[in-house]
């Protein structure tokens, strides 16, 4: 495969991952009743930030591959791009999972009692 074809393939894969991530976020948002609109907007804004940064990394990798004639360097660019995209996406979902867990624990505490934490 030539460099432009590889670059287009990488960009297409990054876009497909972003679309799938967006669909999962929208479906999960519809399942959760009683959530505030602010939390949904915050989640989507974070998701768009992740998608934009993943897209920027993919675009930079695609441009690097298109302008680099050496195949040994292509492997290094692809590996670096994959690592960057994986790190950003994993960090987003890890932070989101912890945030959701803390939010549901606080919400459950408020439903179970007065939620002021003094034990009265």
Phi and psi in degrees as a GROMACS rama.xvg file:
@    title "Ramachandran Plot"
@    xaxis  label "Phi"
@    yaxis  label "Psi"
@TYPE xy
-87.3075  167.785  UNK-2
-61.22  -44.4671  UNK-3
-62.2167  -36.0133  UNK-4
-65.5252  -42.5695  UNK-5
-63.8377  -41.0573  UNK-6
-63.0778  -42.8008  UNK-7
-65.9608  -39.0235  UNK-8
-62.2533  -44.7498  UNK-9
-63.1863  -46.069  UNK-10
-62.925  -39.1407  UNK-11
-65.1546  -42.0429  UNK-12
-64.4712  -41.5694  UNK-13
-63.4894  -41.436  UNK-14
-65.0259  -42.4082  UNK-15
-62.4386  -40.4607  UNK-16
-63.8122  -40.0119  UNK-17
-65.6175  -42.2162  UNK-18
-64.3456  -43.3473  UNK-19
-63.5259  -40.6345  UNK-20
-62.8684  -42.0107  UNK-21
-63.5148  -43.1533  UNK-22
-62.9035  -42.8265  UNK-23
-61.4279  -42.6976  UNK-24
-64.5  -40.588  UNK-25
-67.4361  -43.2012  UNK-26
-64.1295  -43.6339  UNK-27
-63.848  -35.7951  UNK-28
-66.4107  -33.0258  UNK-29
-75.4073  -27.585  UNK-30
-73.5663  -28.9471  UNK-31
-89.2615  102.928  UNK-32
-80.2032  150.416  UNK-33
83.4979  0.561473  UNK-34
-77.8334  148.306  UNK-35
-77.8302  149.014  UNK-36
-61.8478  -32.7582  UNK-37
-60.2486  -41.6897  UNK-38
-65.3503  -38.1679  UNK-39
-65.5654  -42.5265  UNK-40
-64.9872  -41.6267  UNK-41
-62.6392  -41.7796  UNK-42
-63.9504  -45.5989  UNK-43
-67.6032  -36.1249  UNK-44
-63.9028  -42.5808  UNK-45
-63.7221  -40.3194  UNK-46
-64.3289  -42.9515  UNK-47
-64.2529  -36.1418  UNK-48
-63.9578  -41.3923  UNK-49
-65.676  -44.29  UNK-50
-62.3143  -40.7156  UNK-51
-65.8978  -43.0755  UNK-52
-69.074  -38.0494  UNK-53
-63.8401  -41.109  UNK-54
-64.2998  -39.1791  UNK-55
-65.2197  -40.8728  UNK-56
-64.7343  -43.3863  UNK-57
-63.3919  -41.1725  UNK-58
-65.3796  -41.7273  UNK-59
-63.2708  -41.0106  UNK-60
-64.9553  -41.3011  UNK-61
-63.4552  -43.4811  UNK-62
-65.3918  -40.0561  UNK-63
-62.369  -41.2219  UNK-64
-69.0367  -39.7557  UNK-65
-64.7105  -30.6192  UNK-66
-104.36  6.57626  UNK-67
-113.162  117.948  UNK-68
-79.038  -20.3978  UNK-69
-84.7711  125.788  UNK-70
-67.1174  -29.8826  UNK-71
-63.0588  -33.2133  UNK-72
-76.0943  -26.4377  UNK-73
-62.659  -41.6834  UNK-74
-62.4889  -43.3531  UNK-75
-63.9053  -41.799  UNK-76
-64.6969  -44.0779  UNK-77
-64.182  -42.5078  UNK-78
-63.3142  -44.3883  UNK-79
-64.2098  -42.9051  UNK-80
-63.5985  -44.9463  UNK-81
-62.048  -42.2485  UNK-82
-63.1807  -43.6661  UNK-83
-63.8787  -46.6246  UNK-84
-62.8768  -43.2442  UNK-85
-63.5433  -43.2048  UNK-86
-63.8341  -45.3845  UNK-87
-65.8062  -46.2123  UNK-88
-66.438  -42.8779  UNK-89
-64.5351  -41.2153  UNK-90
-62.2719  -42.5037  UNK-91
-59.8694  -51.209  UNK-92
-69.3493  -32.0145  UNK-93
-65.0686  -47.0251  UNK-94
-64.8817  -39.969  UNK-95
-63.9859  -41.1735  UNK-96
-64.4694  -43.9729  UNK-97
-64.8084  -41.3071  UNK-98
-63.0591  -43.6192  UNK-99
-65.0224  -39.1755  UNK-100
-64.4375  -44.7562  UNK-101
-64.733  -40.6659  UNK-102
-63.9033  -42.9435  UNK-103
-69.7482  -32.9132  UNK-104
-66.0215  -42.2504  UNK-105
-66.1663  -41.5115  UNK-106
-63.6624  -41.2566  UNK-107
-65.5497  -40.8167  UNK-108
-61.0325  -40.805  UNK-109
-67.3136  -34.6159  UNK-110
-72.8903  -35.6104  UNK-111
-74.1331  -32.1362  UNK-112
-152.807  -158.452  UNK-113
-77.1918  -19.1987  UNK-114
76.5719  11.6349  UNK-115
-88.5572  -9.62593  UNK-116
80.4443  5.41611  UNK-117
-92.3564  -4.30286  UNK-118
79.644  6.22461  UNK-119
